[in-house]
Protein backbone atom coordinates (compact mmCIF):
# COMPACT_ATOMS: atom_id res chain seq x y z
CA UNK A 1 0.00 0.00 0.00
CA UNK A 2 1.09 3.58 -0.57
CA UNK A 3 0.93 6.23 2.15
CA UNK A 4 1.38 9.93 1.38
CA UNK A 5 2.82 12.19 4.06
CA UNK A 6 2.85 15.99 3.69
CA UNK A 7 4.53 18.46 6.03
CA UNK A 8 4.86 22.23 6.04
CA UNK A 9 8.31 21.95 7.57
CA UNK A 10 10.71 19.57 9.24
CA UNK A 11 10.49 18.64 12.89
CA UNK A 12 12.99 20.88 14.66
CA UNK A 13 14.65 21.75 17.92
CA UNK A 14 13.78 25.42 18.30
CA UNK A 15 15.78 27.80 20.49
CA UNK A 16 15.75 31.41 21.56
CA UNK A 17 16.85 33.30 24.66
CA UNK A 18 13.85 32.09 26.68
CA UNK A 19 14.47 28.38 26.20
CA UNK A 20 14.13 25.44 23.79
CA UNK A 21 11.25 23.71 22.07
CA UNK A 22 10.78 20.26 20.61
CA UNK A 23 8.56 21.21 17.67
CA UNK A 24 6.98 18.24 15.87
CA UNK A 25 5.66 18.82 12.35
CA UNK A 26 2.40 16.98 11.65
CA UNK A 27 0.98 15.44 8.48
CA UNK A 28 -1.17 18.13 6.84
CA UNK A 29 -3.20 15.48 4.99
CA UNK A 30 -4.78 14.39 8.27
CA UNK A 31 -7.15 16.17 10.62
CA UNK A 32 -5.29 18.83 12.64
CA UNK A 33 -3.87 17.89 16.03
CA UNK A 34 -2.50 20.54 18.36
CA UNK A 35 -0.73 20.30 21.68
CA UNK A 36 1.72 22.56 23.46
CA UNK A 37 3.15 22.27 26.93
CA UNK A 38 6.33 22.74 28.92
CA UNK A 39 8.18 19.52 29.74
CA UNK A 40 8.69 19.02 33.46
CA UNK A 41 11.55 16.54 32.87
CA UNK A 42 13.08 17.24 29.44
CA UNK A 43 16.09 14.96 29.85
CA UNK A 44 13.83 12.01 30.67
CA UNK A 45 11.79 12.68 27.54
CA UNK A 46 15.05 12.99 25.58
CA UNK A 47 16.24 9.58 26.72
CA UNK A 48 12.94 7.88 25.87
CA UNK A 49 12.63 9.61 22.49
CA UNK A 50 16.14 8.50 21.50
CA UNK A 51 15.33 4.91 22.49
CA UNK A 52 12.18 5.02 20.36
CA UNK A 53 14.17 6.49 17.46
CA UNK A 54 16.62 3.56 17.65
CA UNK A 55 13.77 1.05 17.38
CA UNK A 56 12.12 2.81 14.44
CA UNK A 57 15.24 2.75 12.28
CA UNK A 58 16.31 -0.75 13.36
CA UNK A 59 16.47 -3.61 10.89
CA UNK A 60 18.06 -6.89 11.96
CA UNK A 61 17.62 -8.56 8.59
CA UNK A 62 20.53 -8.91 6.20
CA UNK A 63 19.39 -6.12 3.89
CA UNK A 64 17.90 -2.92 5.27
CA UNK A 65 14.42 -2.00 4.13
CA UNK A 66 13.97 1.06 1.96
CA UNK A 67 10.70 2.16 3.54
CA UNK A 68 10.10 3.87 6.85
CA UNK A 69 6.73 5.05 8.11
CA UNK A 70 6.84 8.07 10.37
CA UNK A 71 5.37 7.34 13.81
CA UNK A 72 1.89 8.44 14.76
CA UNK A 73 1.13 10.62 17.75
CA UNK A 74 -2.22 10.60 19.52
CA UNK A 75 -3.39 13.38 21.81
CA UNK A 76 -6.11 12.41 24.29
CA UNK A 77 -7.58 14.31 27.26
CA UNK A 78 -5.38 12.40 29.71
CA UNK A 79 -2.23 11.48 27.79
CA UNK A 80 -0.10 11.89 24.69
CA UNK A 81 1.44 8.83 23.06
CA UNK A 82 3.65 7.91 20.12
CA UNK A 83 3.48 4.59 18.25
CA UNK A 84 5.82 3.09 15.69
CA UNK A 85 6.93 -0.20 14.12
CA UNK A 86 10.51 -1.15 13.31
CA UNK A 87 11.71 -1.41 9.72
CA UNK A 88 12.20 -5.18 9.95
CA UNK A 89 8.70 -5.76 11.29
CA UNK A 90 9.85 -7.27 14.59
CA UNK A 91 9.22 -4.55 17.21
CA UNK A 92 6.24 -2.36 18.06
CA UNK A 93 6.93 0.56 20.39
CA UNK A 94 4.68 2.97 22.23
CA UNK A 95 5.79 5.94 24.32
CA UNK A 96 2.99 7.38 26.44
CA UNK A 97 3.12 10.46 28.67
CA UNK A 98 0.49 11.49 31.20
CA UNK A 99 -0.57 15.10 30.87
CA UNK A 100 1.04 15.58 34.27
CA UNK A 101 4.39 15.40 32.46
CA UNK A 102 3.60 18.82 30.95
CA UNK A 103 2.52 22.27 31.94
CA UNK A 104 -0.14 22.61 29.25
CA UNK A 105 0.04 26.08 27.71
CA UNK A 106 -2.89 26.37 25.29
CA UNK A 107 -6.11 24.61 24.20
CA UNK A 108 -5.65 21.09 22.89
CA UNK A 109 -6.99 19.62 19.64
CA UNK A 110 -7.41 15.89 20.19
CA UNK A 111 -6.73 13.30 17.49
CA UNK A 112 -4.07 11.20 15.75
CA UNK A 113 -1.58 12.19 13.06
CA UNK A 114 1.85 11.32 11.70
CA UNK A 115 4.83 13.38 12.82
CA UNK A 116 7.99 14.03 10.84
CA UNK A 117 10.65 11.94 12.56
CA UNK A 118 13.77 12.94 10.67
CA UNK A 119 16.94 10.85 11.04
CA UNK A 120 18.79 13.96 12.30
CA UNK A 121 16.43 14.27 15.26
CA UNK A 122 18.57 12.00 17.44
CA UNK A 123 21.51 14.41 17.50
CA UNK A 124 19.21 17.37 18.02
CA UNK A 125 17.60 15.74 21.05
CA UNK A 126 20.97 15.70 22.79
CA UNK A 127 20.66 19.48 23.20
CA UNK A 128 17.71 19.28 25.60
CA UNK A 129 18.73 20.22 29.16
CA UNK A 130 16.94 20.43 32.49
CA UNK A 131 18.47 23.85 33.07
CA UNK A 132 16.44 25.38 30.23
CA UNK A 133 12.71 25.69 29.82
CA UNK A 134 11.70 23.19 27.12
CA UNK A 135 8.40 23.31 25.26
CA UNK A 136 6.90 20.23 23.61
CA UNK A 137 4.72 21.15 20.62
CA UNK A 138 2.71 19.21 18.06
CA UNK A 139 1.15 21.24 15.24
CA UNK A 140 1.07 21.86 11.51
CA UNK A 141 2.39 25.40 11.98
CA UNK A 142 5.50 25.98 14.02
CA UNK A 143 7.48 28.49 16.06
CA UNK A 144 8.53 31.73 14.41
CA UNK A 145 12.00 31.75 15.96
CA UNK A 146 15.51 30.66 15.03
CA UNK A 147 16.19 26.93 14.97
CA UNK A 148 19.21 24.84 15.77
CA UNK A 149 18.09 21.98 13.54
CA UNK A 150 15.92 22.32 10.47
CA UNK A 151 16.33 26.08 10.06
CA UNK A 152 16.81 25.74 6.33
CA UNK A 153 14.10 23.12 5.86
CA UNK A 154 10.89 24.95 6.61
CA UNK A 155 9.32 24.59 3.16
CA UNK A 156 6.44 22.27 2.29
CA UNK A 157 7.43 18.75 1.27
CA UNK A 158 5.68 15.46 0.57
CA UNK A 159 6.82 11.88 0.46
CA UNK A 160 5.10 8.76 -0.82
CA UNK A 161 5.94 5.65 1.15
CA UNK A 162 5.31 2.21 -0.35
CA UNK A 163 4.53 -0.10 2.55
CA UNK A 164 4.38 -3.83 1.78
CA UNK A 165 1.10 -5.37 2.89
CA UNK A 166 3.10 -7.83 5.00
CA UNK A 167 4.67 -4.95 6.98
CA UNK A 168 1.28 -3.31 7.54
CA UNK A 169 -0.23 -6.60 8.61
CA UNK A 170 2.70 -7.24 10.93
CA UNK A 171 2.19 -3.83 12.56
CA UNK A 172 -1.49 -4.56 13.13
CA UNK A 173 -0.92 -8.15 14.28
CA UNK A 174 1.84 -7.41 16.77
CA UNK A 175 0.20 -4.32 18.27
CA UNK A 176 -3.10 -6.21 18.50
CA UNK A 177 -1.36 -8.96 20.48
CA UNK A 178 -1.86 -6.77 23.55
CA UNK A 179 -5.62 -7.40 23.29
CA UNK A 180 -5.11 -11.11 23.93
CA UNK A 181 -4.91 -10.47 27.68
CA UNK A 182 -1.35 -11.75 28.24
CA UNK A 183 -0.23 -13.01 31.62
CA UNK A 184 1.55 -10.07 33.25
CA UNK A 185 3.98 -9.74 36.13
CA UNK A 186 6.15 -6.93 37.49
CA UNK A 187 9.92 -7.11 37.86
CA UNK A 188 12.69 -4.80 39.00
CA UNK A 189 14.50 -2.94 36.23
CA UNK A 190 17.88 -4.15 37.55
CA UNK A 191 16.87 -7.80 37.07
CA UNK A 192 15.92 -7.28 33.43
CA UNK A 193 19.11 -5.28 32.90
CA UNK A 194 21.16 -8.18 34.30
CA UNK A 195 19.53 -10.54 31.79
CA UNK A 196 20.29 -8.20 28.90
CA UNK A 197 23.89 -7.63 29.97
CA UNK A 198 24.52 -11.37 30.27
CA UNK A 199 23.49 -12.31 26.75
CA UNK A 200 25.25 -9.25 25.30
CA UNK A 201 28.49 -10.26 27.01
CA UNK A 202 28.11 -13.89 25.89
CA UNK A 203 27.01 -13.51 22.28
CA UNK A 204 26.01 -16.54 20.21
CA UNK A 205 25.90 -16.88 16.45
CA UNK A 206 23.85 -20.08 16.40
CA UNK A 207 20.59 -21.19 18.07
CA UNK A 208 19.09 -21.92 20.49
CA UNK A 209 18.70 -18.31 21.58
CA UNK A 210 15.42 -18.43 23.45
CA UNK A 211 14.49 -16.69 26.68
CA UNK A 212 12.55 -19.06 28.91
CA UNK A 213 10.19 -18.03 31.69
CA UNK A 214 9.48 -20.70 34.30
CA UNK A 215 6.37 -20.47 36.46
CA UNK A 216 6.17 -22.72 39.55
CA UNK A 217 3.36 -22.62 42.09
CA UNK A 218 4.26 -20.52 45.15
CA UNK A 219 7.76 -19.67 43.87
CA UNK A 220 9.40 -16.60 42.31
CA UNK A 221 9.26 -16.46 38.52
CA UNK A 222 12.56 -17.46 36.91
CA UNK A 223 14.03 -16.31 33.59
CA UNK A 224 16.45 -18.72 31.89
CA UNK A 225 18.80 -17.86 29.01
CA UNK A 226 19.44 -20.66 26.53
CA UNK A 227 21.77 -22.36 25.75
CA UNK A 228 23.78 -21.46 28.86
CA UNK A 229 20.87 -22.36 31.16
CA UNK A 230 21.77 -19.23 33.10
CA UNK A 231 18.97 -18.67 35.61
CA UNK A 232 17.76 -15.32 36.94
CA UNK A 233 15.33 -15.33 39.84
CA UNK A 234 13.03 -12.33 39.45
CA UNK A 235 12.97 -10.88 42.96
CA UNK A 236 9.63 -9.77 44.34
CA UNK A 237 7.56 -12.04 42.10
CA UNK A 238 5.46 -14.97 43.30
CA UNK A 239 3.48 -17.14 40.93
CA UNK A 240 0.11 -18.65 41.79
CA UNK A 241 -1.23 -21.06 39.20
CA UNK A 242 -0.41 -24.29 37.42
CA UNK A 243 3.25 -24.99 36.63
CA UNK A 244 4.29 -24.03 33.10
CA UNK A 245 7.23 -22.94 30.98
CA UNK A 246 7.01 -20.31 28.22
CA UNK A 247 9.79 -19.93 25.64
CA UNK A 248 9.94 -16.68 23.69
CA UNK A 249 12.24 -15.40 20.98
CA UNK A 250 13.58 -12.02 19.94
CA UNK A 251 15.56 -11.48 23.14
CA UNK A 252 18.35 -9.62 21.29
CA UNK A 253 15.93 -6.73 20.79
CA UNK A 254 15.71 -6.28 24.53
CA UNK A 255 18.99 -4.39 24.24
CA UNK A 256 16.94 -1.40 23.04
CA UNK A 257 15.83 -1.06 26.67
CA UNK A 258 19.35 -0.65 28.05
CA UNK A 259 19.13 3.14 27.93
CA UNK A 260 15.61 3.14 29.39
CA UNK A 261 16.01 0.77 32.33
CA UNK A 262 18.29 3.04 34.45
CA UNK A 263 15.42 5.57 34.71
CA UNK A 264 12.69 2.92 35.13
CA UNK A 265 10.76 2.50 38.39
CA UNK A 266 9.46 -0.97 37.49
CA UNK A 267 8.88 -3.18 34.43
CA UNK A 268 5.64 -4.94 33.53
CA UNK A 269 6.26 -8.07 31.44
CA UNK A 270 3.49 -9.78 29.49
CA UNK A 271 3.65 -13.22 27.84
CA UNK A 272 1.07 -15.02 25.71
CA UNK A 273 2.68 -18.39 25.09
CA UNK A 274 5.43 -20.26 23.32
CA UNK A 275 6.78 -18.29 20.37
CA UNK A 276 4.06 -15.64 20.64
CA UNK A 277 4.63 -11.89 21.02
CA UNK A 278 5.76 -10.69 24.45
CA UNK A 279 5.85 -7.15 25.79
CA UNK A 280 7.81 -5.03 28.25
CA UNK A 281 6.44 -1.79 29.72
CA UNK A 282 8.96 0.42 31.52
CA UNK A 283 7.27 2.74 34.01
CA UNK A 284 9.34 5.93 34.14
CA UNK A 285 7.50 8.38 36.38
CA UNK A 286 4.76 9.94 34.22
CA UNK A 287 6.00 8.04 31.14
CA UNK A 288 5.39 4.46 29.97
CA UNK A 289 7.70 2.97 27.36
CA UNK A 290 6.18 -0.21 25.89
CA UNK A 291 8.00 -2.55 23.53
CA UNK A 292 6.24 -5.55 21.95
CA UNK A 293 8.49 -8.19 20.38
CA UNK A 294 7.10 -10.42 17.65
CA UNK A 295 9.86 -12.94 18.22
CA UNK A 296 11.27 -13.03 14.71
CA UNK A 297 12.49 -10.77 11.88
CA UNK A 298 10.33 -11.13 8.75
CA UNK A 299 8.33 -13.77 10.57
CA UNK A 300 5.11 -15.58 9.78
CA UNK A 301 3.13 -13.14 11.92
CA UNK A 302 3.30 -10.74 8.99
CA UNK A 303 2.32 -13.25 6.31
CA UNK A 304 -0.39 -15.18 8.15
CA UNK A 305 -3.33 -14.48 10.38
CA UNK A 306 -1.76 -16.19 13.39
CA UNK A 307 -3.23 -13.79 15.94
CA UNK A 308 -6.67 -13.92 14.32
CA UNK A 309 -6.71 -17.68 14.82
CA UNK A 310 -6.41 -17.27 18.60
CA UNK A 311 -8.82 -14.33 18.86
CA UNK A 312 -12.56 -14.32 19.68
CA UNK A 313 -14.70 -15.52 16.77
CA UNK A 314 -18.17 -14.37 17.89
CA UNK A 315 -20.09 -13.17 14.80
CA UNK A 316 -20.98 -9.46 14.86
CA UNK A 317 -22.77 -7.20 12.40
CA UNK A 318 -21.39 -4.03 10.84
CA UNK A 319 -23.92 -2.04 12.88
CA UNK A 320 -22.67 -3.57 16.14
CA UNK A 321 -19.07 -2.87 15.16
CA UNK A 322 -19.98 0.73 14.32
CA UNK A 323 -21.71 1.23 17.67
CA UNK A 324 -18.54 0.18 19.52
CA UNK A 325 -16.37 2.38 17.31
CA UNK A 326 -18.61 5.42 17.78
CA UNK A 327 -18.70 5.01 21.56
CA UNK A 328 -14.92 4.61 21.81
CA UNK A 329 -14.36 7.63 19.55
CA UNK A 330 -16.54 9.79 21.78
CA UNK A 331 -14.98 8.60 25.05
CA UNK A 332 -11.36 8.34 23.79
CA UNK A 333 -10.73 5.50 26.24
CA UNK A 334 -12.91 2.85 27.86
CA UNK A 335 -12.90 -0.49 29.63
CA UNK A 336 -14.62 -3.40 27.92
CA UNK A 337 -17.31 -3.50 30.61
CA UNK A 338 -18.16 0.13 29.87
CA UNK A 339 -18.45 -0.67 26.17
CA UNK A 340 -20.81 -3.55 26.98
CA UNK A 341 -23.00 -1.36 29.18
CA UNK A 342 -23.32 1.42 26.62
CA UNK A 343 -23.78 -0.68 23.47
CA UNK A 344 -25.83 -3.44 25.19
CA UNK A 345 -23.63 -6.06 23.52
CA UNK A 346 -22.71 -9.21 25.43
CA UNK A 347 -19.12 -9.85 26.44
CA UNK A 348 -18.27 -12.03 23.45
CA UNK A 349 -19.54 -9.56 20.86
CA UNK A 350 -17.97 -6.57 22.59
CA UNK A 351 -14.63 -8.38 22.82
CA UNK A 352 -14.75 -9.38 19.16
CA UNK A 353 -15.64 -5.84 18.09
CA UNK A 354 -12.81 -4.33 20.12
CA UNK A 355 -10.32 -6.86 18.76
CA UNK A 356 -11.39 -6.10 15.19
CA UNK A 357 -10.96 -2.37 15.76
CA UNK A 358 -7.45 -2.97 17.08
CA UNK A 359 -6.62 -5.31 14.23
CA UNK A 360 -7.82 -2.72 11.70
CA UNK A 361 -5.70 0.04 13.25
CA UNK A 362 -8.65 2.00 14.64
CA UNK A 363 -8.02 1.36 18.34
CA UNK A 364 -5.34 0.12 20.72
CA UNK A 365 -5.36 -1.73 24.03
CA UNK A 366 -3.18 -0.86 27.01
CA UNK A 367 -2.81 -3.95 29.25
CA UNK A 368 -1.25 -1.91 32.07
CA UNK A 369 -4.41 0.20 32.46
CA UNK A 370 -6.80 -2.38 30.92
CA UNK A 371 -8.39 0.23 28.69
CA UNK A 372 -9.04 0.50 24.98
CA UNK A 373 -8.29 3.78 23.23
CA UNK A 374 -9.49 5.17 19.92
CA UNK A 375 -6.72 5.71 17.39
CA UNK A 376 -6.79 5.86 13.58
CA UNK A 377 -3.47 4.50 12.38
CA UNK A 378 -4.03 5.61 8.78
CA UNK A 379 -5.77 8.66 7.36
CA UNK A 380 -7.61 6.78 4.63
CA UNK A 381 -9.55 3.49 4.71
CA UNK A 382 -7.46 0.46 3.79
CA UNK A 383 -8.34 -2.52 1.64
CA UNK A 384 -8.86 -4.82 4.60
CA UNK A 385 -10.07 -7.70 2.41
CA UNK A 386 -6.60 -7.82 0.84
CA UNK A 387 -4.40 -6.96 3.81
CA UNK A 388 -6.36 -8.97 6.38
CA UNK A 389 -7.62 -11.78 4.17
CA UNK A 390 -9.04 -14.67 6.26
CA UNK A 391 -6.58 -17.46 6.94
CA UNK A 392 -7.34 -20.61 4.88
CA UNK A 393 -7.24 -22.65 8.09
CA UNK A 394 -10.53 -21.05 9.12
CA UNK A 395 -12.13 -22.05 5.81
CA UNK A 396 -10.87 -25.62 6.18
CA UNK A 397 -12.16 -25.79 9.76
CA UNK A 398 -15.62 -24.65 8.68
CA UNK A 399 -15.63 -27.18 5.86
CA UNK A 400 -14.71 -29.96 8.29
CA UNK A 401 -17.61 -28.99 10.56
CA UNK A 402 -20.15 -28.88 7.73
CA UNK A 403 -18.94 -32.25 6.41
CA UNK A 404 -19.24 -33.88 9.85
CA UNK A 405 -15.52 -34.51 10.28
CA UNK A 406 -15.41 -32.82 13.71
CA UNK A 407 -16.95 -34.67 16.66
CA UNK A 408 -17.37 -32.78 19.94
CA UNK A 409 -17.01 -35.28 22.78
CA UNK A 410 -17.51 -32.99 25.78
CA UNK A 411 -17.50 -29.32 26.78
CA UNK A 412 -16.75 -28.77 30.47
CA UNK A 413 -15.53 -26.08 32.85
CA UNK A 414 -11.78 -26.26 33.31
CA UNK A 415 -10.63 -28.03 36.48
CA UNK A 416 -7.45 -25.92 36.47
CA UNK A 417 -8.59 -22.39 35.65
CA UNK A 418 -12.14 -21.45 36.73
CA UNK A 419 -12.65 -18.85 33.99
CA UNK A 420 -11.98 -21.26 31.14
CA UNK A 421 -13.99 -23.86 29.24
CA UNK A 422 -12.37 -27.07 27.95
CA UNK A 423 -13.44 -28.77 24.73
CA UNK A 424 -12.51 -32.37 23.90
CA UNK A 425 -13.04 -33.36 20.28
CA UNK A 426 -11.96 -35.66 17.47
CA UNK A 427 -11.07 -34.24 14.07
CA UNK A 428 -10.84 -36.39 10.96
CA UNK A 429 -8.35 -35.30 8.30
CA UNK A 430 -8.03 -37.75 5.44
CA UNK A 431 -7.06 -41.11 6.89
CA UNK A 432 -5.98 -39.59 10.21
CA UNK A 433 -8.16 -38.84 13.24
CA UNK A 434 -6.71 -36.46 15.83
CA UNK A 435 -7.57 -36.06 19.49
CA UNK A 436 -8.05 -32.35 20.15
CA UNK A 437 -8.15 -30.39 23.40
CA UNK A 438 -8.81 -26.65 23.44
CA UNK A 439 -9.41 -24.27 26.36
CA UNK A 440 -11.11 -20.91 25.77
CA UNK A 441 -11.80 -18.05 28.15
CA UNK A 442 -15.08 -16.21 28.66
CA UNK A 443 -14.40 -13.92 25.71
CA UNK A 444 -13.71 -16.81 23.32
CA UNK A 445 -9.90 -16.48 23.15
CA UNK A 446 -7.91 -19.70 22.86
CA UNK A 447 -5.73 -19.96 25.97
CA UNK A 448 -4.44 -23.53 25.63
CA UNK A 449 -4.68 -26.28 23.02
CA UNK A 450 -3.31 -29.67 22.01
CA UNK A 451 -3.52 -31.63 18.77
CA UNK A 452 -1.68 -34.60 17.30
CA UNK A 453 -1.21 -33.14 13.81
CA UNK A 454 2.19 -32.29 12.34
CA UNK A 455 1.45 -28.56 12.14
CA UNK A 456 0.76 -28.36 15.88
CA UNK A 457 3.77 -30.50 16.82
CA UNK A 458 6.08 -28.23 14.84
CA UNK A 459 4.61 -24.88 15.86
CA UNK A 460 2.43 -25.38 18.98
CA UNK A 461 0.49 -22.07 18.81
CA UNK A 462 3.31 -19.81 17.61
CA UNK A 463 1.73 -19.62 14.14
CA UNK A 464 -1.83 -19.72 15.41
CA UNK A 465 -4.15 -22.66 15.92
CA UNK A 466 -4.26 -25.54 13.45
CA UNK A 467 -7.48 -26.23 11.54
CA UNK A 468 -8.39 -29.10 13.87
CA UNK A 469 -8.22 -26.91 16.99
CA UNK A 470 -10.23 -24.24 15.18
CA UNK A 471 -12.80 -26.84 14.15
CA UNK A 472 -13.19 -28.01 17.75
CA UNK A 473 -13.58 -24.46 19.07
CA UNK A 474 -16.00 -23.38 16.34
CA UNK A 475 -17.97 -26.63 16.45
CA UNK A 476 -18.54 -26.25 20.19
CA UNK A 477 -19.44 -22.53 20.02
CA UNK A 478 -23.06 -22.91 21.16
CA UNK A 479 -22.19 -25.19 24.09
CA UNK A 480 -19.34 -22.91 25.14
CA UNK A 481 -21.68 -19.92 25.12
CA UNK A 482 -24.25 -21.73 27.29
CA UNK A 483 -21.62 -22.63 29.87
CA UNK A 484 -20.32 -19.07 29.96
CA UNK A 485 -23.82 -17.68 30.46
CA UNK A 486 -24.47 -20.23 33.19
CA UNK A 487 -21.28 -19.18 34.97
CA UNK A 488 -22.43 -15.57 34.79
CA UNK A 489 -25.71 -16.54 36.39
CA UNK A 490 -27.81 -15.70 33.33
CA UNK A 491 -30.82 -17.65 32.03
CA UNK A 492 -29.93 -20.03 29.22
Buried (B, 14 or more C-beta within 10 A) or exposed (E): BEBEBBBBBBBBBBBEEEBBBBBBBBBBBBEBBBBBBBBBBBBBBBBBBBBBBBBBBBBBEEEEBEEBBBBBBBBBEEBBBBBBBBBBBBBBBBBBBBBEBBBEEEEBBBBBBBBBBBEBBBEBBEBBEEEEBBBBBBBBEBBEBEBEBBEEBBEEBEEEBEBEBBBBBBBBBBBBBBBBBBBEBBBBBEBBBBBBEEBEEEEEEEEEBBBBBBBBEEBBBBBBBBEEEBEBEBEEBEBEEEEBEBBBBBBBBBEBBBEBBEBBEBBBBBBBBBBBBBBBBBBBBBBBBBBBBBBBBBBBBBBBBBBBBBBBBBEBEEEBBEBBBEBBBEBBBBEBEBBBEBBEBBBBBBBBBBBBBBBBBBBBBBBBBEBBBBBBBBBEEBEEEEBBEEBEBBEBBBEBBEEEBBBBEEBEBBEEBEEBBBBBBBBBBEEEBBBBBBBBBBBBBBBBBBBBBEBBEEBBBBBBBBBBBBBBBBBBBEBBBBBBBEEEEEEE
